[in-house]
Amino acid sequence: MQPGAIVREAWELYKAHWRTFVPLALIVYIVLGLITLVFGLLLGWLGLIIGALASIVGTFWLQGALVEAVQDVRDGKQDLSIGEMFRRVQPRLPALIVAGILAGLGIALGLVLLIVPGLFLLTIWSLIVPTIVLEGKSAGESFGRSRELVKGNGWSVFGVIAITIGAVIVASIIVGLLTFWLPDGVDSFVSDLISNTLVVPFVAVAWTLMYFALAQGRTAAPTAAAEAYSPPPPPPSDGPTYP
């Protein structure tokens, strides 16, 4: 797997189907922003806690829906509506939330301690969401399955991660420069909304395509080996054969 090839394929797919990916993200981020704003104004700290919980659910729901979207449009056309994408992910949402929170805590702790352990965990756990959504893995199973897929391709996977996270940082800086003139508080909200809506789907596309590339490679190897092997013909019989 070549990181550059995955990112180029992700960019082409994103350009061809941005009308699918961007609305998915826009809907979620607008709803989450309104929930945080309204409940924060009405309930104070309790409202902020409610907004934070809603953000956790919405973020992982969006990640799962984007994985479904990538799978749907890989054949060149969109067969599922936006509502159907969210509905398909709904049964997997508890596993996504549990796995996502555990992975986030582990990666954050690794980054705080020595940085390298955090990057290592980010790499081997980068395919948790696709394994839950597309393979139906539980939260616990997704960690082992993701590591199994990444095994032997760690540097390539890290390359895709680095490129896509770099794109997020660059986009955030550019949008921040374009919205600096807005009032305090409004500028950060608008900047985050625009950058997340545009860039998060691209990251999801790249990581999901990475999953497909690695999963197909894992399943193709035994098949190819089996096809390459042909058992020797049976030895000729010296005597006559009878029905």
Secondary structure as UniProt FT lines:
FT   HELIX           3..16
FT   HELIX           18..43
FT   HELIX           45..73
FT   TURN            74..75
FT   HELIX           82..89
FT   HELIX           90..92
FT   HELIX           93..113
FT   HELIX           116..124
FT   TURN            125..127
FT   HELIX           128..135
FT   HELIX           139..150
FT   TURN            151..152
FT   HELIX           154..178
FT   TURN            180..181
FT   TURN            184..185
FT   HELIX           186..228
//
